[in-house]
Structures are given as structure tokens and as C-alpha cells.
Amino acid sequence: MKRHEAFDRAVSNLGVRRFFRKDGQAIEVVCLVRVADWRPVQASWWRGKEACIIGADARGNFFLRHCDGSVRYWQHDTASDAVVARSVGEFVRHISE
């Protein structure tokens, strides 16, 4: 399987499979960005190593693919991020109906 092919499939299935579920939380994902469109974040609220916005939730928070390969969940109201998956593949496996 090509790298991140599963992610692009998740983009196509977002209308049906739109909840990121892990550790008892369910986050409604309203947007996923095709892999071909990933670009490094250049924003005043992000201060860290290189990351790309790969998705957003219903409250405007972002899922970021960090340069270390992990996926982080950036919450604007707390100005903080947390690792929610060790890889893009793991992130996709937690998206369900």
C-alpha cells in the first residue's frame, strides 16, 4: 500500500466515517486534507517543529501531522496540543462511524 493511501481513503469516506474515537473520547471530524495538499503550518498559534494541518473538528480545532510522524490535536481554547496517534495510519484506524 502506498504511503498514506489509507488517509486519502478516509478523506473520501468522511461523510460516513467522521468520528475520531480513542481513549473514551469522540471528536467529530468535519474536514480532512488530501495528502497531496499537506503544507507546513505558518501561524502565530503554532510554535514548534514543522507540522501540517491534516484535518479539523467541529469546533475549529486542528489535527496536525508533526514532523516526528505523530498526529497531534491542537485546541485553540487552551493553546495546547496533545499526541492522539503515533502515526497517520494509527490516526485513520481510529476514525469510525
C-alpha positions as CSV (number, residue, x, y, z in Angstrom):
1,M,0.0,0.0,0.0
2,K,1.3,3.5,-0.9
3,R,2.2,5.7,2.0
4,H,-0.9,7.4,3.4
5,E,-3.2,5.7,0.9
6,A,-5.5,4.9,3.9
7,F,-5.6,8.6,4.8
8,D,-6.8,9.6,1.3
9,R,-9.4,6.8,1.6
10,A,-10.5,8.3,4.9
11,V,-10.9,11.7,3.1
12,S,-13.3,10.1,0.6
13,N,-15.3,8.3,3.4
14,L,-15.6,11.3,5.7
15,G,-19.4,11.7,5.1
16,V,-19.9,8.3,6.7
17,R,-16.9,7.7,9.0
18,R,-16.4,11.1,10.7
19,F,-15.6,10.5,14.4
20,F,-12.1,10.1,15.8
21,R,-12.6,7.7,18.7
22,K,-9.8,6.9,21.2
23,D,-9.4,6.6,25.0
24,G,-13.1,7.3,25.6
25,Q,-13.4,10.4,23.6
26,A,-15.2,11.0,20.3
27,I,-14.2,14.0,18.2
28,E,-16.3,14.9,15.2
29,V,-14.0,15.4,12.2
30,V,-15.5,17.8,9.7
31,C,-12.5,18.2,7.4
32,L,-9.6,16.1,6.3
33,V,-7.0,17.5,3.9
34,R,-5.8,15.3,1.0
35,V,-2.2,14.2,1.4
36,A,-1.2,16.0,-1.8
37,D,-2.4,19.3,-0.2
38,W,-0.5,19.0,3.1
39,R,1.6,22.1,3.6
40,P,3.7,23.2,6.7
41,V,1.8,25.4,9.2
42,Q,2.9,29.0,9.4
43,A,0.6,30.5,12.0
44,S,1.1,32.6,15.2
45,W,-0.6,30.0,17.4
46,W,1.9,27.2,16.4
47,R,5.3,27.3,17.9
48,G,7.1,24.0,17.5
49,K,8.7,21.8,14.9
50,E,7.2,21.6,11.4
51,A,3.7,20.3,11.2
52,C,0.9,20.2,8.6
53,I,-2.8,20.6,9.2
54,I,-4.4,17.4,8.1
55,G,-7.9,17.9,9.5
56,A,-10.3,19.9,11.7
57,D,-13.0,19.2,14.1
58,A,-16.5,20.7,14.5
59,R,-15.1,23.4,16.9
60,G,-12.4,24.6,14.6
61,N,-9.5,22.7,16.3
62,F,-6.9,21.1,14.1
63,F,-5.3,17.7,13.7
64,L,-1.6,18.2,12.8
65,R,0.8,15.8,11.3
66,H,4.0,16.6,13.2
67,C,7.5,16.1,11.7
68,D,8.1,13.2,14.0
69,G,5.3,11.3,12.3
70,S,2.8,11.6,15.1
71,V,-0.7,13.2,14.8
72,R,-1.5,15.9,17.3
73,Y,-4.7,17.6,18.3
74,W,-4.4,21.4,18.6
75,Q,-7.1,23.0,20.7
76,H,-7.4,26.8,20.2
77,D,-9.1,27.5,23.5
78,T,-6.3,26.0,25.6
79,A,-3.5,26.9,23.1
80,S,-2.1,23.4,23.5
81,D,-1.7,20.2,21.6
82,A,-1.7,16.5,22.5
83,V,-0.5,13.5,20.7
84,V,-3.5,11.4,19.6
85,A,-1.8,8.9,17.4
86,R,1.8,7.8,16.8
87,S,1.3,7.8,13.1
88,V,-1.1,8.8,10.3
89,G,-2.0,5.2,9.9
90,E,-3.0,4.8,13.6
91,F,-5.0,8.1,13.3
92,V,-7.0,6.7,10.4
93,R,-7.7,3.4,12.2
94,H,-9.5,5.4,15.0
95,I,-11.9,7.2,12.6
96,S,-15.3,5.5,12.5
97,E,-19.0,6.0,12.1
